[in-house]
Amino acid sequence: MQLQVKDVTLTFGGLNALSGVTLSVNQGELVSVIGPNGAGKSSLLNCISGFYHPTRGEITFEGHDLTHASPHQITRYGIARAFQNIELFSGLSVLENLMLARHTYLRYNLLHAALFFGRAQAEEVENRRVVEDVIDFMELEPYRKALVGNLPYGVRKRVEVARALALEPKLLLLDEPMAGMTLEEKEDMVRFILDIRAERGTTIILIEHDLGVVMDISDRVYVLDFGEVIAEGPPEVVAQNPRVLEAYVGGAV
């Protein structure tokens, strides 16, 4: 087991965004988290990535306690996230956005940086190598020097995933990476997600509203409703769960 979320509750002013959520992810798995709007999916990723700290419960990743860890500590443990709302620097190029993601690995001091020699130069070369590899992997070569703010929406979503991938994560958190995309763009993103797991061995937690995609590519699925896990298991089993159908369709099933 690589990640374990145990009895996590997240409260805002007396309102429970998450209520006793327990979830586990094995190394190399692609696990999806689904549920109606407001079910607590993004709140769960916020807790795992350190943007929120649970009111109760614990989160562990490869023996590290994430419950009260800061986002930069969690990044160093090997967890990266792509956001639902694109959080790129629109005035920078694709290359610059990805290089900026590598800042957490920089270890040289101000003098080395100013003179650009020794450790600074070696680390810059290594970070550039990693970023260029990600650009090639995500098929972003035509856009590498383009300003992100000038790119089509679907390409910017791909850059968002690429920036997270530039951190060389062991666990990748994807918050609706296909939201707002055309059918062709979705097909491309699905291909990239599957390749990330197959070729890089990255564990993936995916939040996605397209249930067809979720059922096609997931190893296991967790379903949240009003901050609680109401179902968990293989896609074909979850799809037949009466509580899941009721949560999505409403009324008695």
C-alpha positions in Angstrom: 0.0 0.0 0.0 1.5 3.3 -1.1 -1.0 5.8 0.1 -3.5 5.4 3.0 -6.2 7.9 4.0 -7.7 6.8 7.3 -10.9 8.1 8.8 -10.3 11.7 7.4 -12.8 14.4 8.4 -12.5 18.0 7.1 -14.7 20.6 8.7 -15.4 24.2 7.7 -17.4 26.2 10.3 -19.3 23.2 11.4 -19.9 21.8 7.9 -18.2 18.5 7.1 -16.6 18.6 3.6 -15.3 15.1 4.3 -16.7 12.7 6.9 -14.6 9.7 8.0 -13.1 9.1 4.5 -10.9 6.0 4.3 -9.1 5.2 1.1 -6.0 3.2 0.0 -4.0 3.2 -3.2 -1.4 0.6 -4.1 1.8 1.4 -6.1 1.1 1.5 -9.8 -2.6 1.7 -9.5 -4.9 4.1 -11.3 -7.7 4.9 -8.8 -10.5 7.2 -9.7 -12.6 9.3 -7.2 -16.1 10.2 -8.5 -19.2 11.7 -7.1 -21.7 14.5 -7.7 -20.7 18.2 -7.5 -19.9 19.2 -4.0 -19.2 15.6 -2.9 -15.8 16.4 -1.5 -13.5 15.1 -4.3 -11.3 18.2 -4.6 -11.3 18.6 -0.8 -9.8 15.1 -0.6 -7.0 16.0 -3.0 -6.4 19.2 -1.1 -5.9 17.1 2.1 -3.5 14.7 0.4 -1.5 17.5 -1.2 -1.3 19.6 1.9 -3.5 22.5 0.9 -5.9 21.6 3.7 -5.2 19.8 6.9 -7.8 17.3 8.1 -9.8 18.1 11.3 -9.5 14.4 12.2 -7.8 11.3 10.8 -4.5 10.6 9.2 -2.8 10.4 5.8 0.4 8.4 5.1 2.4 7.9 2.0 5.3 5.4 1.9 5.7 5.7 5.6 5.6 9.5 5.7 2.9 11.2 7.7 1.2 13.8 5.4 -1.6 14.8 7.9 -0.1 18.1 8.8 2.7 18.3 6.3 3.2 21.4 4.1 2.7 21.2 0.3 6.5 21.6 -0.4 7.3 18.7 2.0 4.7 16.6 0.3 6.2 17.4 -3.1 9.6 16.2 -1.9 8.0 12.9 -0.7 7.0 12.3 -4.4 3.5 13.7 -4.8 2.5 16.2 -7.5 -0.8 17.6 -8.5 -2.5 19.0 -11.6 -5.3 21.5 -10.8 -8.9 21.6 -12.1 -8.6 25.3 -12.7 -5.4 25.9 -14.7 -2.8 27.3 -12.4 -0.1 28.2 -14.9 1.9 31.4 -15.3 0.3 32.8 -18.5 3.1 35.3 -19.1 5.7 32.6 -19.2 6.5 30.0 -21.9 5.7 26.3 -21.6 9.4 25.6 -21.0 9.6 28.3 -18.3 6.5 27.0 -16.5 8.0 23.5 -16.4 11.4 24.7 -15.3 9.8 26.7 -12.5 8.2 23.5 -11.2 11.8 22.1 -10.7 12.7 24.8 -8.2 12.0 22.4 -5.3 15.1 20.4 -6.4 17.5 23.4 -6.5 20.3 23.1 -3.9 22.9 25.7 -5.0 23.5 29.0 -3.2 23.2 32.6 -4.3 26.9 32.9 -5.3 26.7 29.9 -7.5 23.5 31.2 -9.1 25.0 34.6 -9.7 28.2 33.3 -11.3 26.4 30.2 -12.8 29.2 27.7 -12.3 29.7 24.4 -10.5 26.7 23.1 -8.7 24.3 25.7 -10.2 25.3 24.8 -13.8 25.1 21.1 -13.1 21.7 21.3 -11.6 20.4 23.6 -14.4 21.5 21.0 -17.0 19.9 18.2 -15.1 16.6 20.1 -14.6 16.6 21.1 -18.2 17.1 17.4 -19.3 14.1 16.3 -17.2 11.9 19.1 -18.5 12.8 18.5 -22.2 12.0 14.8 -21.6 8.5 15.7 -20.3 7.9 18.2 -23.2 8.7 15.4 -25.6 6.6 12.8 -23.7 3.5 15.1 -23.6 4.0 16.1 -27.3 4.4 19.8 -26.4 7.5 20.4 -28.6 5.6 22.8 -31.0 4.6 25.0 -28.1 7.8 24.9 -25.9 8.6 28.6 -26.4 5.0 29.8 -26.7 3.5 31.9 -24.0 1.0 29.8 -22.1 -1.6 32.5 -22.1 -1.7 32.3 -25.9 -2.3 28.6 -26.2 -5.6 26.8 -26.8 -7.4 25.6 -23.7 -6.8 21.9 -24.4 -3.0 22.5 -24.8 -3.0 24.5 -21.5 -4.6 21.5 -19.7 -1.9 19.3 -21.1 0.8 21.8 -19.9 -0.8 21.7 -16.5 -0.3 17.9 -16.3 3.2 18.3 -17.8 4.2 20.7 -15.1 3.2 18.2 -12.4 5.0 15.4 -14.3 8.1 17.6 -14.3 8.4 16.9 -10.6 9.0 13.2 -11.4 6.2 12.2 -8.9 5.6 8.7 -7.6 2.0 9.7 -7.1 0.2 12.0 -9.5 -3.1 13.7 -8.5 -5.2 14.7 -11.4 -8.2 16.9 -10.7 -10.5 16.8 -13.7 -7.8 16.9 -16.3 -10.3 16.6 -19.1 -12.9 19.2 -18.0 -14.0 21.4 -20.9 -12.1 19.5 -23.5 -13.4 18.3 -26.9 -13.8 14.6 -27.6 -10.5 14.5 -29.5 -8.7 16.3 -26.7 -10.1 13.9 -24.2 -8.9 10.9 -26.2 -5.4 12.4 -26.3 -5.4 13.1 -22.5 -6.6 9.5 -21.8 -3.7 8.2 -23.9 -1.2 10.4 -22.0 -2.6 9.3 -18.6 -2.3 5.6 -19.5 1.2 6.2 -20.9 2.3 8.0 -17.7 1.3 4.9 -15.7 2.6 2.3 -18.1 5.9 3.9 -19.1 6.8 5.8 -15.9 5.3 3.5 -13.3 3.5 6.5 -11.7 0.6 5.8 -9.4 -2.4 8.0 -10.3 -5.5 9.3 -8.5 -8.0 10.7 -10.9 -11.0 12.9 -10.4 -13.2 13.0 -13.5 -16.8 13.6 -14.3 -16.8 11.6 -17.6 -17.9 8.2 -16.2 -17.2 6.5 -19.5 -13.5 7.4 -19.2 -13.5 6.4 -15.5 -15.0 3.0 -16.1 -12.7 2.3 -19.0 -9.3 3.1 -17.5 -9.6 2.7 -13.7 -8.3 -0.2 -11.7 -10.6 0.8 -8.8 -13.2 3.5 -8.1 -14.2 5.3 -5.0 -17.5 7.1 -4.9 -18.1 10.1 -2.6 -21.4 11.7 -1.8 -21.8 14.5 0.8 -18.3 13.9 1.9 -18.7 10.2 2.6 -17.5 7.1 0.7 -20.6 5.3 -0.4 -18.9 2.7 -2.7 -15.5 1.3 -3.6 -14.3 -1.4 -5.9 -13.7 -2.4 -9.6 -15.5 -0.1 -12.1 -17.9 -2.8 -13.2 -19.0 -3.5 -9.6 -19.3 0.2 -8.7 -21.4 0.9 -11.8 -24.1 -1.5 -10.6 -24.2 -0.2 -7.0 -27.7 1.1 -6.1 -26.3 3.8 -3.8 -24.1 5.1 -6.6 -27.0 5.1 -9.1 -29.2 6.9 -6.6 -26.5 9.5 -5.9 -26.2 10.3 -9.6 -29.8 9.8 -10.8 -31.7 10.7 -7.6 -34.7 8.9 -6.1 -35.1 5.2 -5.4 -33.4 2.9 -7.8 
